[in-house]
Amino acid sequence: MENKPGKISTDLQKFIDKFEPAKFKLMAKGIEIRGIHNNIHRSISSAKELIEKMNLKLTISHNAEMVSYGGFEVNNL
């Protein structure tokens, strides 16, 4: 499915429904999940496991700056 800015792909919507992020920002390629300060590494691992388990065409992206404010990206492939 082609993902235009402002629209959410089917796989991304399935991920949002299952992962239930409290705060996220819609971006052109996917979403940025924010506000996870208690255990960012566990949240990223859980997101990766969910993507693999549900066989979604998504990928996780993060860097030191994102981790500093408790965030990571979930993008369409």
C-alpha positions in Angstrom: 0.0 0.0 0.0 1.3 3.4 -0.9 1.6 5.7 2.1 1.0 9.4 1.4 1.7 11.9 4.1 -1.2 12.2 6.5 -2.4 8.7 5.8 -1.6 5.6 7.9 -0.8 2.3 6.1 -2.8 -0.8 7.1 0.3 -2.4 8.8 1.0 0.8 10.7 -2.6 1.0 11.9 -2.5 -2.7 13.0 0.7 -1.9 15.0 -0.8 1.2 16.6 -3.9 -0.8 17.6 -1.9 -3.6 19.2 1.0 -1.6 20.7 -1.3 1.2 22.0 1.3 4.0 22.3 0.2 6.8 24.7 1.8 9.5 22.5 2.9 9.4 18.9 3.5 11.8 16.1 2.4 11.0 12.5 5.3 11.4 10.0 5.6 10.9 6.2 7.2 7.5 6.6 5.5 6.3 9.7 5.1 7.4 13.3 7.4 8.5 16.1 6.5 7.1 19.5 7.3 9.5 22.3 7.3 9.7 26.1 8.7 6.3 27.0 11.1 7.1 29.8 10.9 4.2 32.2 12.4 1.5 29.9 12.9 2.5 26.3 15.0 -0.6 25.5 12.2 -2.9 26.6 9.6 -0.9 24.6 11.8 -1.1 21.4 12.2 -4.8 21.9 8.5 -5.3 22.4 7.7 -3.3 19.3 10.2 -5.4 17.2 8.7 -8.6 18.5 5.2 -7.4 17.7 6.2 -6.5 14.2 7.8 -9.9 13.7 4.9 -11.8 15.3 2.3 -10.0 13.2 4.4 -10.2 10.0 4.1 -6.4 9.4 6.0 -4.6 6.8 7.5 -2.1 9.3 10.9 -1.3 10.7 12.2 0.3 13.9 14.5 3.3 13.9 16.1 5.1 16.8 19.2 7.1 17.8 20.7 8.7 20.8 18.8 11.9 20.5 15.4 10.1 20.3 16.3 8.0 23.3 17.1 11.1 25.3 13.4 12.1 25.1 12.0 8.6 25.2 11.2 8.1 21.6 11.7 5.8 18.6 10.3 5.6 15.1 8.2 2.9 13.5 8.4 3.3 9.7 6.9 1.6 6.6 9.3 -0.5 4.5 
